Amino acid sequence: TTRLVWICNPNNPTGTYETVEDIRNFIAKVPKDTLVIIDEAYIDFVTSVDVPTARALLDEFPNVAIMRTFSKAYGLANYRVGYMMTPLELANYMQTIRLPYNLNTLSQVAAEAAFDDQAFLTRTISQNAEERAKWESLFDELGIHYYKSEANFIFFSVSDAEGLADAWLKEGYQVRRGQREGWLRLTIPMAQDGAVMHGILKQFMN
Ligand SMILES: *Cc1c(COP(=O)(O)O)cnc(C)c1O
């Protein structure tokens, strides 16, 4: 029997987003003794709907858990701090298996400071959305196939993916290879780097 279903929303590496309604309809068909984890590592970057999180489902199903991290939009990668939201009964199970002192003091202080700085978060999200839109327009213009992203990266396909990745790397820009043949995952860069990368891409596609 299936014990666990893991839904990553937005998904990695595609960046695609599933609506809460679609997830609700799916979980309604899952047996109540199968745990459904919704991994919301990239949820802050979603701009296509007003309320992206599936948190409401915690009140509707006993077998759902939502996981978040400070590693992405809050900028605390490698601090190893995140949190899980579950119905109370599942939280009690988690309490029995988690390691003692699983969160160190420095990471906790950093996470609290990051959480207090909502202006940074807002700025990060809007800059990301703006730059993401520029990449999509350029991909459209160049006829490059990509998944519509609601995350801080785009997954796209070009015939010579390795060659393109090398061309960017030569100028100091590393993208993720090896997730699917002929596909690359690009983390949305700041505007200035984005412009340089666009130039390299246009030249490469010529
Ligand atoms: C980054 C990431 C996480 C969490 O990362 P941590 O640094 O371990 O908090 C979880 N799921 C996905 C899909 C991620 O990309």
The ligand as an SDF file (V2000), in Angstrom:
LIG
                    3D

 15 15  0  0  0  0  0  0  0  0999 V2000
   14.9120   23.7230   -1.3140 C   0  0  0  0  0  0  0  0  0  0  0  0
   13.8310   22.7490   -1.2320 C   0  0  0  0  0  0  0  0  0  0  0  0
   13.3530   22.2450   -0.0100 C   0  0  0  0  0  0  0  0  0  0  0  0
   13.8850   22.5880    1.3560 C   0  0  0  0  0  0  0  0  0  0  0  0
   15.2200   22.8630    1.4200 O   0  0  0  0  0  0  0  0  0  0  0  0
   15.9690   22.9670    2.8300 P   0  0  0  0  0  0  0  0  0  0  0  0
   17.1430   23.8230    2.5120 O   0  0  0  0  0  0  0  0  0  0  0  0
   16.3220   21.5820    3.2060 O   0  0  0  0  0  0  0  0  0  0  0  0
   15.0290   23.6130    3.7860 O   0  0  0  0  0  0  0  0  0  0  0  0
   12.3070   21.3600   -0.0320 C   0  0  0  0  0  0  0  0  0  0  0  0
   11.7580   20.9570   -1.1880 N   0  0  0  0  0  0  0  0  0  0  0  0
   12.1900   21.4180   -2.3700 C   0  0  0  0  0  0  0  0  0  0  0  0
   11.5300   20.9480   -3.6150 C   0  0  0  0  0  0  0  0  0  0  0  0
   13.2280   22.3200   -2.4290 C   0  0  0  0  0  0  0  0  0  0  0  0
   13.6570   22.7580   -3.6290 O   0  0  0  0  0  0  0  0  0  0  0  0
  1  2  1  0
  2  3  1  0
  2 14  2  0
  3  4  1  0
  3 10  2  0
  4  5  1  0
  5  6  1  0
  6  7  2  0
  6  8  1  0
  6  9  1  0
 10 11  1  0
 11 12  2  0
 12 13  1  0
 12 14  1  0
 14 15  1  0
M  END
$$$$
